Amino acid sequence: MANTTEGGAMRVDTGPTVRVPGAERQQAVRLVDLTTTGTAVTGHTVLADWENLHASGTPRPERAVPGLQIDGCFPAETRLNPHHNWYHDAQFVLRLPDDWNGKLVVTAAPGVRRQYATDRIIADGALAAGYAYAATDKGNSGPDFHTAGRRPGDALVDWSRRLYELAVAARVVVRRHYGAEAHRTYVTGISNGGYLTRAQLERHPDLYDGGVDWEGPLWSAEGPNLFTYLPTALAHYPHYRDSGDPEAAARLIDAGLPAGSEFLWDIHHRTYWDVTQRTYRAVFDPHHPGPGLPPAGVPFAGPGEAGGDADYDYPNRPRAVHEAVARVALTGAIGKPLLSLHGTLDAFLPITLHSDRYADLVAAAGRGRLHRQYRIEGGNHVDGFCDLFPTRLRPLLPAYRTVFKALEDWVEHGTNPPSNRTVAWNDDVDDGDIGTW
C-alpha cells in the first residue's frame, strides 16, 4: 500500500478489496476525504457531472470523511460514458466511510449526466452523516443515450434495472466490507433520479426502507409526460419571446408552465426544452422525424419544418409509441414511505404535471398513507439558476436535506411527517425541522 499526494490532498492506494457482485471492472482506492472537498482535488469525481446543480453558496462538509471509494461498471453493450477512459456504460461509484452509521443511500444520475452528478448535492451530505453511498449512471448517459437499446423505450427501461442492480450489489459490498448488514437502505434522487426513486419503491419496495423524490418526472402513457407540453413550449415560446404576445404566453401556461416563471423561459428554451423533447422522443418514437433524418430530429426546427418537434402530436402518434411509454410508466403503488419535494417555479418539469399528478396517482392507488408531498414556493429545477435570479428563486437543497431527515425520523422513530403542503417563501427550509413548516 502506498500513500500519494495530489494537489495537496492525500489518497492511499489500496490492494485487493471486496468485489462488487456482477461488476465487469472495478478499481478501489482509500481516500483521506470522500467528499467533493477531497475528490475534486484527487480526481475521484468529475466536476462537469455536477455543474450547475447547486447554488454557489452551498456549504461544503465541515470535516473530511476518510474511507474507500470503488469505481466500476457492470456489463453493458453501449459505450456512451467516457469516464476513466473506459467508454463503457453502467458505470457506478461506491463510497464507504470509515466512520459508518450503519446505513446505505443509493441514487442515480439526473438528466443525461453520469455517476458523479449528485456528489455535491447528495453524496456530500450523506457521507458527512456516515452513510455508505452508491450511485449509477443509469446504464446509458450523455446526449446520445437514445441510441441505447434495440426497441423503443429500452433506454429508459434499463434505468430501473441498473439502479436495482447497483442497490443489490451495494448491500452485499456493505456487508462484506463492514461485516454487518446495512440496517437501513434509502433510495433518493433528483429529476430522473427522482423518477427512479418512485419506480424503485413501486417495483422493488422490499429492497428499501424509504425514499426521497426530488422533483422527479412523471411518465404516463395517457399523459402527462414530457411530450404533452414540451412541443407547445417549442411552438409558442419563440413568438412570445419576439413579440410579447399575451396569447402565446397563455398557451404556454395552459400547457402547464407555472405562472410567474416567465423570466425563466428563455434559458429553458435554450438549454432544456428543445434538446429534452428531441432526445427523449427519440427513445420512444425514433421514426417521427421522417426518412433520411436523424431520430433526434433537427434542433429548434419550428412548426411545419422538416424534422421538427414543435408540432409533435403525442396523443395521435401510433399505438406503439404509447405502448413504449407504458413500459416505463409509474403507477403510484409505492410499497415503502416516500417523501416528495418540488419547486413551484420549475419551468422544466412543471409541478402541476409531474408532482401533483404523481401525488394523485399515489392516492388513487391507496398508498397515500405512505406518501407526503411538499411544494416549495420559489424553487426551480436546478439550484444553479438561483445564482442568476437570487431574488426570485431559492435553492431546494436545504429543503431536500430537511425532508431527508424527516424520512429518517419517520422510518426509524415512527415520527409522522407533516401532511402534504406548500412551503411558503418566508418559511425557513433550512432549520432541520420539517414540523415547523
Sequence and secondary structure as in RCSB ss.txt:
>XXXX:A:sequence
MANTTEGGAMRVDTGPTVRVPGAERQQAVRLVDLTTTGTAVTGHTVLADWENLHASGTPRPERAVPGLQIDGCFP
AETRLNPHHNWYHDAQFVLRLPDDWNGKLVVTAAPGVRRQYATDRIIADGALAAGYAYAATDKGNSGPDFHTAGR
RPGDALVDWSRRLYELAVAARVVVRRHYGAEAHRTYVTGISNGGYLTRAQLERHPDLYDGGVDWEGPLWSAEGPN
LFTYLPTALAHYPHYRDSGDPEAAARLIDAGLPAGSEFLWDIHHRTYWDVTQRTYRAVFDPHHPGPGLPPAGVPF
AGPGEAGGDADYDYPNRPRAVHEAVARVALTGAIGKPLLSLHGTLDAFLPITLHSDRYADLVAAAGRGRLHRQYR
IEGGNHVDGFCDLFPTRLRPLLPAYRTVFKALEDWVEHGTNPPSNRTVAWNDDVDDGDIGTW
>XXXX:A:secstr
  EEEETTEEEEE  S    TT SEEEEEEES  SHHHHHHHTSS HHHHTTSS TT    SS   EEEEEEE  
 S     GGG   SSEEEEEEESS  SEEEEEE  TT  TTTTIIIIIHHHHHTT EEEEE TT  STTGGG SS
STTHHHHHHHHHHHHHHHHHHHHHHHHHSS  SEEEEEEETHHHHHHHHHHHH GGG SEEEEES     SSS S
GGGTHHHHHHHHHHHHHH  HHHHHHHHHHT  TT GGGHHHHIIIIIHHHHHHHHHHH TTTT TTS TT  TT
  TTSTT STT  GGGS HHHHHHHHTT      SS EEEEEETT SSS HHHHTHHHHHHHHHTT GGGEEEEE
ETT  S GGGGGTSTTT   SHHHHHHHHHHHHHHHHH      SEEE TTS TTSS GGG 
